[in-house]
Amino acid sequence: MKKFFGFMCSALLAGTAVCTAPVFAEDAKPAGLKPDDVKNALGMSIYLQAGYTYNGKASDSSPFGTGSENDLRIYDHKANSFGLDLAELIFSRDTTTTSLGYRVKISAGETAKLIHAAGLGASTESFDITEAYVSYTAPVGKGLRFDIGKMMTFVGAEVMEALDNPNYSRSFLYNYAEPLTHTGVKASYVFTDNLNAALLIANGWDNATDNNDGKTAGVSVNITAGDPFSAYINYLQGPEQANNTRDNRSLIDLVATIKPVKPLTIILNYDDGKEDHAVASGTAKWSGASGIVKYDVNDTFSIAVRGEYFDDKDGFRTGLKQKLTEITLTPEFRLAGGLTVRPEYRHDSSDYDQAGVKAFHNGTKKTQDTFALAAMYRW
């Protein structure tokens, strides 16, 4: 009996080994490509942004042709409605002296309608090829880089994606004082760890195809002292009016980022622009300044405050001769899984008052208050 029991145990163990061998062999097969492997190979990233903005005194209509509007806003112009602001698919690879680089940014959502460059899609389309350029680094000195194609502007303190700004809404400077994109060629060179510069030749402001025979030239100089201080001096000049190469538009743009202590960031932006023979009185002028203070309370919570002044002296940029101010308060919560949530309060004010017609709430108010809630995610 003992011999039989021993035989059965031996047989059972042997059978178990035979049956499990293929399973271990299957487990030993190399795993397939993981999502992160594909992402890294293509230089791919995905960005998603959605939000809701409440305005108790929203206007019934606006230049966008839709109801319930936040006046004088661009990306966040829709009031009292949930919306997909932006969905982006990005492919990029940096250039070296031995390999080409590239960047392609495909955008969808409400923001995509508002960033269209002239000559590239209708302004009503919720789809946009926001960037598409090739990069080449010539073996000159430390490497002379060329970017050729359609690219975001180097002007200004804010960018298209709210996640990369301290606030959810954009400043008046971003919306009205500055261009969004350029199509052309940009050459850049790093002289030292503290100084680099770029030269741009482009079709113009937000023109995928030129509207005249002239070109816009731009220069950007970046001076940095490591983390505590960084500053940009930007300048653009060129003809922007259709079929007119005589009258130029120019813009001086100054940006400074100061970090006196690790949790605190201060961002300052100043713009001064003009355009020849753009209004009945002659030269159109606009200028403004903004300041943003952001404090990181801890790893998961920050708070940012932005104050701003914008003077559209001739009504060329906003459509009204007015002086605008705004103050914005934006807490930020960074949640598990990479999700960022921002509630926001903003107060806008305008001095425009012509025959009792004002800038906000269907021409009845000089101020506007909005409350927003936004969620942002990048993979």
C-alpha positions in Angstrom: 0.0 0.0 0.0 2.8 2.3 0.9 4.5 1.4 -2.4 1.3 2.1 -4.3 0.8 5.5 -2.6 4.4 6.4 -3.3 3.9 5.5 -7.0 0.8 7.6 -7.2 2.5 10.6 -5.7 5.4 10.3 -8.0 3.1 10.0 -11.0 1.1 13.0 -9.9 4.2 15.1 -9.5 5.5 14.0 -12.9 2.1 14.8 -14.5 2.0 18.2 -12.9 5.5 19.0 -14.2 4.5 17.9 -17.7 1.3 19.9 -17.7 2.8 23.1 -16.3 5.9 23.1 -18.5 4.1 24.6 -21.5 2.7 27.3 -19.2 6.1 28.4 -17.9 7.4 28.3 -21.5 4.6 30.6 -22.6 5.3 33.0 -19.7 8.9 33.1 -20.8 8.1 34.6 -24.2 9.2 38.2 -24.6 6.5 40.7 -23.8 5.2 42.9 -26.7 5.8 46.7 -27.0 4.3 48.6 -24.1 2.4 51.9 -24.6 5.3 53.9 -23.2 7.7 52.2 -25.6 5.5 53.3 -28.6 5.2 56.8 -27.1 8.9 57.2 -26.7 9.7 55.8 -30.1 7.4 58.3 -31.8 8.0 61.2 -29.5 4.2 61.1 -28.9 2.2 62.9 -26.3 -1.5 63.5 -25.7 -3.1 66.6 -24.1 -6.7 67.0 -23.0 -8.4 70.1 -21.5 -12.1 70.7 -20.7 -13.8 73.4 -18.7 -16.9 75.2 -17.7 -17.2 79.0 -17.2 -20.1 80.6 -15.4 -21.1 84.2 -16.1 -24.2 85.5 -14.4 -24.3 88.5 -16.8 -23.1 86.9 -20.1 -23.9 88.5 -23.4 -26.5 87.0 -25.7 -24.2 87.2 -28.8 -20.7 88.0 -29.9 -18.4 88.0 -32.9 -18.3 84.2 -32.6 -22.0 84.0 -33.5 -23.1 82.0 -30.6 -25.2 82.8 -27.5 -24.2 83.2 -23.8 -20.7 84.7 -24.3 -17.9 86.0 -22.1 -17.2 89.3 -23.7 -13.6 90.1 -24.9 -12.5 86.5 -24.2 -11.1 84.2 -26.8 -10.4 80.6 -25.8 -12.9 80.7 -22.9 -15.5 82.8 -24.7 -18.4 80.4 -24.2 -20.3 81.0 -21.0 -22.5 78.7 -18.9 -21.7 75.6 -21.0 -19.4 72.6 -20.5 -17.0 72.2 -23.4 -14.0 70.3 -24.7 -11.4 73.1 -25.0 -8.6 71.2 -26.5 -7.5 67.8 -27.5 -3.9 67.5 -28.9 -1.9 64.8 -30.5 1.8 65.7 -30.7 4.7 64.0 -32.3 8.2 65.4 -31.8 11.9 64.5 -32.0 14.7 66.9 -31.1 17.4 67.6 -33.7 21.1 67.0 -33.3 24.0 67.6 -35.7 23.6 64.1 -36.9 19.8 63.7 -37.2 16.8 65.7 -38.3 14.1 66.6 -35.8 10.4 67.4 -36.2 7.3 68.5 -34.4 3.7 68.0 -35.4 0.8 69.2 -33.3 -2.7 68.3 -34.3 -5.5 70.1 -32.3 -9.2 69.6 -32.0 -11.9 71.3 -29.9 -13.1 74.8 -29.4 -9.5 76.2 -29.2 -8.7 74.7 -32.6 -11.4 77.0 -34.2 -9.7 80.0 -32.7 -6.1 79.4 -33.5 -6.5 78.8 -37.3 -3.8 80.5 -39.4 -5.1 82.3 -42.5 -5.0 80.0 -45.5 -5.2 76.8 -43.5 -8.8 75.7 -42.9 -12.0 77.5 -42.1 -12.3 79.3 -38.8 -15.4 77.2 -38.0 -13.6 73.9 -38.1 -12.9 72.2 -34.8 -9.6 70.8 -36.2 -6.3 72.4 -36.8 -2.7 71.5 -37.7 -1.3 73.9 -35.2 2.4 73.1 -35.7 4.2 71.2 -38.4 7.9 71.9 -38.9 11.2 70.1 -39.5 14.4 70.9 -37.5 18.0 70.8 -38.6 21.1 71.5 -36.6 24.1 72.7 -38.7 27.5 71.8 -37.3 28.5 75.4 -36.7 30.0 76.2 -33.4 27.8 74.7 -30.7 25.2 74.0 -33.4 23.1 76.4 -35.4 19.5 75.2 -35.4 16.9 75.8 -38.1 13.1 75.2 -37.8 11.2 75.3 -41.0 7.4 75.2 -41.3 4.5 76.3 -39.1 5.2 76.9 -35.4 3.9 78.6 -32.3 5.2 82.2 -31.7 8.1 82.9 -29.4 6.3 86.1 -28.3 4.5 86.4 -24.9 4.5 84.9 -21.4 1.6 82.5 -22.0 1.1 79.5 -24.4 -1.9 77.7 -26.0 -2.1 74.9 -23.4 -3.5 76.1 -20.1 -1.6 73.4 -18.2 1.6 75.2 -19.1 0.3 78.5 -17.8 -0.3 79.5 -14.1 -4.0 80.4 -15.0 -6.8 78.8 -16.9 -8.0 81.8 -18.9 -5.6 83.8 -21.1 -4.6 87.4 -20.6 -5.8 90.2 -22.8 -2.2 90.5 -24.0 -2.2 86.9 -25.3 -5.6 87.4 -26.9 -5.1 90.8 -28.5 -1.6 92.2 -28.3 0.4 89.2 -29.7 0.4 86.7 -32.6 -0.3 83.0 -32.1 1.6 81.2 -34.9 4.1 81.9 -37.7 4.9 80.0 -40.9 8.4 80.4 -42.0 12.0 79.7 -40.9 13.6 80.3 -37.5 17.3 80.1 -36.8 18.5 79.8 -33.2 21.9 79.6 -31.5 23.0 79.1 -27.9 26.0 81.3 -27.4 26.6 80.5 -23.7 24.7 79.0 -20.8 23.3 82.5 -20.1 22.6 83.8 -23.6 20.8 82.4 -26.7 19.0 84.1 -29.6 16.7 83.4 -32.5 15.9 85.0 -35.8 12.6 84.5 -37.6 11.5 85.2 -41.2 7.8 84.4 -41.6 4.7 85.1 -43.7 3.4 87.2 -40.9 1.0 87.0 -37.9 -1.1 83.9 -38.1 -0.7 83.5 -41.8 -0.1 80.0 -43.2 -0.1 81.6 -46.7 1.0 85.2 -47.1 -1.5 88.0 -47.9 1.2 90.2 -49.5 4.6 90.1 -51.0 6.4 91.2 -47.9 7.7 89.1 -44.9 7.7 89.6 -41.2 11.1 89.5 -39.4 11.5 88.8 -35.8 14.3 88.5 -33.2 14.3 86.9 -29.8 17.1 87.2 -27.2 17.0 85.1 -24.0 19.2 86.1 -21.0 19.2 83.8 -18.0 20.9 83.5 -14.7 19.8 79.9 -13.9 16.6 79.2 -12.0 16.3 82.6 -10.2 16.0 84.8 -13.3 15.2 84.5 -17.1 14.3 87.3 -19.5 13.2 87.4 -23.2 13.5 90.5 -25.4 11.3 89.9 -28.5 10.7 92.1 -31.6 8.6 91.6 -34.7 8.1 93.9 -37.7 6.6 93.4 -41.2 3.7 94.3 -43.4 0.4 92.5 -42.3 -2.2 94.2 -44.4 -3.5 92.4 -47.5 -1.8 93.4 -50.8 0.2 96.1 -49.0 3.9 96.0 -48.4 4.3 99.6 -47.4 2.7 99.8 -44.0 4.3 97.8 -41.2 3.2 96.3 -38.0 5.7 96.1 -35.1 5.7 94.7 -31.6 8.1 94.9 -28.7 7.5 92.1 -26.2 9.4 91.8 -22.9 9.0 88.7 -20.6 10.8 88.1 -17.3 10.5 85.1 -15.0 11.8 85.6 -11.4 12.1 82.9 -8.8 13.3 84.5 -5.6 12.6 81.4 -3.6 11.9 77.8 -4.7 8.0 77.8 -4.2 7.5 81.3 -5.6 7.4 82.3 -9.3 6.8 85.8 -10.7 6.1 86.3 -14.4 6.1 89.8 -16.0 5.1 90.7 -19.5 5.0 94.0 -21.4 3.9 94.6 -25.0 4.0 97.7 -27.1 2.6 97.5 -30.7 1.7 99.7 -33.6 0.7 99.5 -37.2 1.0 102.1 -39.9 -2.2 103.4 -41.6 -4.4 100.8 -39.9 -7.1 103.2 -38.6 -8.7 106.3 -40.0 -6.5 108.6 -37.9 -3.4 106.9 -39.1 -1.2 104.7 -37.0 -2.9 102.2 -34.6 -1.2 101.7 -31.3 -1.7 99.3 -28.4 0.2 98.4 -25.2 -0.2 96.6 -22.0 1.5 94.8 -19.1 0.6 91.8 -17.0 2.0 90.3 -13.8 1.5 86.7 -12.5 2.5 85.5 -9.1 2.3 81.7 -8.4 3.1 80.0 -5.1 3.5 76.3 -4.7 2.1 75.5 -1.3 3.1 71.9 -1.5 3.5 69.1 -4.1 -0.2 69.0 -4.8 -1.5 72.5 -4.4 -0.6 75.9 -5.8 -2.3 79.3 -6.1 -1.8 81.9 -8.8 -2.9 85.6 -9.2 -2.7 87.6 -12.4 -3.2 91.3 -12.8 -3.2 93.1 -16.1 -3.7 96.4 -18.0 -4.3 96.7 -21.7 -4.7 99.9 -23.6 -6.3 99.6 -27.1 -5.8 103.3 -27.9 -7.4 103.2 -31.3 -9.7 100.2 -31.0 -7.7 98.3 -33.6 -7.2 95.1 -31.6 -10.5 94.7 -29.7 -12.8 96.8 -31.9 -13.3 99.4 -29.1 -11.2 102.3 -28.0 -10.8 101.2 -24.4 -8.5 100.5 -21.5 -9.0 97.0 -20.1 -8.0 95.7 -16.7 -8.4 92.2 -15.2 -7.5 90.3 -12.0 -7.6 86.5 -11.9 -7.3 84.1 -9.0 -6.5 80.5 -9.8 -6.0 77.7 -7.3 -4.5 74.5 -8.7 -4.9 70.9 -7.5 -2.7 68.2 -8.9 -4.4 64.9 -8.3 -3.3 61.3 -8.6 -2.8 59.9 -12.1 -1.6 63.2 -13.5 -5.0 65.1 -13.5 -4.8 68.8 -12.8 -7.9 70.7 -11.7 -8.3 74.5 -11.5 -11.2 76.6 -10.2 -10.8 80.2 -11.2 -12.4 83.6 -10.5 -11.8 86.5 -12.9 -12.9 90.2 -12.9 -12.7 92.2 -16.1 -13.2 95.9 -16.4 -13.4 98.4 -19.3 -13.6 102.2 -19.4 -15.5 102.2 -22.7 -18.7 104.2 -22.5 -20.0 105.7 -25.7 -23.5 107.2 -25.5 -24.3 104.9 -22.7 -23.0 101.8 -24.5 -20.5 99.8 -22.5 -18.2 96.8 -23.2 -19.9 94.0 -21.3 -23.3 92.3 -20.9 -24.9 93.4 -24.2 -23.4 96.9 -23.9 -24.9 97.5 -20.4 -22.0 96.9 -18.0 -18.4 98.1 -17.6 -17.3 95.0 -15.7 -17.6 91.2 -16.0 -17.1 88.5 -13.4 -16.7 84.8 -14.3 -16.2 81.6 -12.3 -14.5 78.6 -14.1 -13.6 75.0 -13.4 -11.1 73.3 -15.7 -9.5 69.9 -15.9 -6.2 69.2 -17.7 -4.3 66.0 -18.4 -1.1 65.2 -20.4 0.2 61.7 -21.2 
